[in-house]
C-alpha cells in the first residue's frame, strides 16, 4: 500500500488584501501579530510584505515599568469590614454551555468528591 503525501500549496493573496492588512498595521496602537492572526496570516508574512514595500515595521511596544510611589504617595491603611463566612452547607453550582445547550447542576458540597468524579466522567 502506497500513501501519497498531499502537496503543499502556497497561498496567494491579492495586492488589495495585502495593502488593507498593512494599512491596519500602520494605525496607532495596532498590533501586527493581532491583525495577522485575525486575518489568518502569520505575523512574519505581514512584516515581510511591509519590508518589501519599504514600510517600516512598527517596533514591538514594551510596557514601561511603573515607578514605585514614594513615601509621600503611599495610601493610608483602610480597614474594611469582613463579612461572616458562608455556611458550609452551600451547594456546588455548575453551569456548562456548549452551543445552544446549557446544563446546570446543583450538587451538595458534602459530596464534592462525587461531583468531581461525575464531572470528570461527563467531560470525557
N, C-alpha and C positions, 0 to 999 in steps of 0.2 A: 504494500500500500504506500503510495507516494502522496505526501501532503505538500501543497504549494502554499508558500507564504504570500499573502496578498502584497502587491507592490504598494509602496508608499507614494502618495501623490502630493505634490506641492500645491498649496493653496495660493490662488491668485486673487488679489483684492484690487478693485478698480481705483484709479487715482483719486476720484472724488471721495471715496471712503477713507483713503489714507489721509487726504487733506482735512477731512472732518475730524478724524481722530487726533491729528497733530494740532489742529486749532483748539480742540478741547483741552489738550495737554498744556497749551500755552496760556490758558486762563490763570489768573491769580489764584493761588491756593490749590490748584489742581494736582492730582497725583497721577503720574504717568502709569504706575502699576495699577492703580484703581481703574483708570479709564481703559487700559488694555484688558484687564480682567472682565470688565463689564461688556466689552466687545468681543470676547473670546479669542484674544490675541495675546501672545507672550509679550511682556513689557520690553524685553530686549529687541524684539522686532520693531516696536514703535520707536524706540530710541535710535535704531538703525535708520528708519525712514527719516527721522529728524536730522540725523547727521548727513544723510545723502542729499538733503535739500538745503544744507547749510544753516539749519536752525539749531541754536544752542540748546542742548538738553538741560532742563532745569536741574539744579543741584538737589540732592536729597536734603530735605529740610530736617534738621536736627532740632529737637526741643532744647531751648536754652535752660540751663539749670536755674532753679528758683533760689534766690538768695535767702539765707536764713534770716528771719526777723531778729533784730537786735533786742536787747532787754527793754528798751523803751516801747517797742511794738508788741511785746508779749501780752496776750489777752489774760485777763484775770480768771481765776478759777470760779466756775459757776456750778453750784451743786444742783443736780436735777433729782426730782423725786423718782424713786424706783417703784414701779407697780408690783404688787404682790405676785408671786409665782402662780402660774395657772395650775389648776388641779391636775393630777397625773391621770385622771380618767378621760382625758380628751381622746377623741378618735383620730386615727390617721386618715387623712383625706387625700386621695389620689385622683387626678383628672388627666386622662390621656386623650389627645386628639390626633387623628390621622385622617386627613382629607375632610370629608363632611361628617365623619363619625366621631363621637365623643363617648368615652367610657368614664363613669365616675364611680369610685369605690370608697366607702367608709369602712374602716377596719378598727377594731378596738386596739388601743395602744398596748394592752397587756399581751396581745398575741402578735407583736411586731415581727417575731421570727417567722411565724406562719405567713404573714403578709409579705415578707421579703422573699420567701420560697415561692409563693404564688406568683409574685410579680416576675421573678427570675424565669419561672416556667412559662409564663404568659408571653414574655418578650422574646422567647426563643423562636 
